[in-house]
Amino acid sequence: METTTVRLPNEVETVEIMPKNNKIKIGYKEYEIVKKPEVIDLPNECYGKIDYDKEIIEISAKYSQRQQNATFLHELVHGIFEKLDLDDLRRNEQIVNQVSSTLYEIFLDNPHIFTMKDI
C-alpha cells in the first residue's frame, strides 16, 4: 500500500479528472476509486492511498479539487509502476511525485489534450 504526501498550492478549483464511473483499469486490474470525507489515516495523514490487492484507490475529499486530482494521478502512477513490476520506482515517492505532478501540469497547460481529433 502506497501513500501520497504531495500538496499543491491553494489555487482556483478546477474540473475533476477522475473517471465518472469511479473505476480505472491498469493492466488486468480494475481499481475502484473511493472518495473519503476524511483524511486518509496511515502512519501519517495522507491525501490518498492505493491498495494493489483489493484494487482500491482512496482519495480524501477533504481537500480542494486540484489536490484530489493531483492525488489521483499520484496513486495512478504508483499503480502503473506496480503493473510494470518496477518496485524500486513504485516505492520511490520522489519519482512518483515528479512524474505525477508533471503529468498534472501537462493536463492543466493543455486542456485540449483529450479533445484533439487529429491524433
C-alpha positions in Angstrom: 0.0 0.0 0.0 1.4 3.4 -1.0 0.6 6.8 0.2 0.7 10.3 -1.2 2.1 13.4 0.5 2.1 15.9 -2.3 0.5 19.2 -1.7 -0.4 21.8 -4.3 -0.7 25.5 -3.7 -4.3 26.6 -2.8 -5.4 27.7 -6.2 -8.7 28.1 -8.1 -10.7 25.0 -8.2 -10.6 23.0 -11.5 -12.6 20.2 -13.1 -12.4 16.7 -11.8 -10.1 14.4 -13.9 -11.2 11.2 -12.2 -13.3 8.8 -14.3 -17.1 9.4 -13.9 -17.7 5.6 -13.3 -15.2 5.7 -10.4 -13.1 2.9 -11.9 -9.8 2.8 -13.7 -8.2 -0.1 -15.4 -4.4 -0.6 -15.1 -3.4 -3.7 -16.9 -5.6 -6.6 -15.8 -6.6 -4.8 -12.6 -9.7 -2.6 -12.3 -9.3 -0.2 -9.4 -12.4 1.3 -7.7 -11.9 5.0 -6.8 -13.4 5.8 -3.5 -13.6 9.4 -2.1 -13.4 9.5 1.6 -14.7 12.6 3.6 -11.8 12.4 6.0 -8.0 12.4 5.8 -6.6 9.0 4.9 -5.0 7.9 8.1 -2.0 5.7 7.8 1.3 6.1 9.8 0.8 9.8 8.9 -2.0 11.8 7.4 -2.3 11.3 3.6 -4.3 12.6 0.7 -4.8 9.1 -0.7 -3.6 5.6 -1.0 -3.7 2.6 -3.4 -4.3 -0.9 -2.3 -3.0 -3.3 -5.0 -4.5 -6.4 -3.6 -8.0 -5.0 -3.0 -7.8 -2.9 -6.2 -8.9 0.3 -4.5 -7.7 3.8 -4.7 -8.9 6.1 -1.9 -8.8 9.8 -2.2 -9.5 12.3 0.6 -12.4 14.6 -0.4 -11.4 17.0 2.4 -9.1 18.9 0.1 -9.5 21.0 -3.0 -10.4 19.5 -6.3 -6.9 20.3 -7.6 -5.4 18.4 -4.7 -7.8 15.5 -5.3 -6.8 15.4 -9.0 -3.1 15.5 -8.1 -3.6 12.7 -5.6 -5.5 10.6 -8.1 -2.6 11.0 -10.6 -0.1 10.2 -7.9 -1.8 7.0 -7.0 -2.3 6.2 -10.7 1.5 6.4 -11.2 2.0 4.0 -8.3 -0.4 1.7 -10.0 1.4 2.0 -13.3 4.7 1.2 -11.8 3.2 -1.8 -9.9 1.7 -3.1 -13.2 5.2 -2.7 -14.9 6.8 -4.6 -12.0 9.0 -1.5 -11.3 9.1 -1.9 -7.5 12.0 0.4 -6.9 10.2 3.2 -8.7 6.8 2.3 -7.2 8.3 2.8 -3.7 10.2 5.9 -4.6 7.9 8.8 -3.5 10.2 11.4 -5.1 10.0 9.8 -8.5 6.2 9.2 -8.2 5.7 12.8 -7.1 7.8 14.1 -10.0 6.0 12.0 -12.7 2.5 12.7 -11.3 3.0 16.4 -10.9 4.5 16.7 -14.3 1.5 14.8 -15.8 -0.9 17.1 -14.0 0.9 20.2 -15.2 0.6 18.9 -18.8 -3.1 18.3 -18.4 -3.6 21.8 -16.9 -1.5 23.5 -19.5 -3.1 21.7 -22.4 -6.8 21.4 -21.7 -7.5 20.4 -25.3 -5.3 17.3 -25.0 -8.2 14.8 -24.8 -10.4 16.5 -27.3 -7.9 16.6 -30.2 -9.5 14.8 -33.1 -6.5 14.8 -35.4 -4.4 12.4 -33.4 
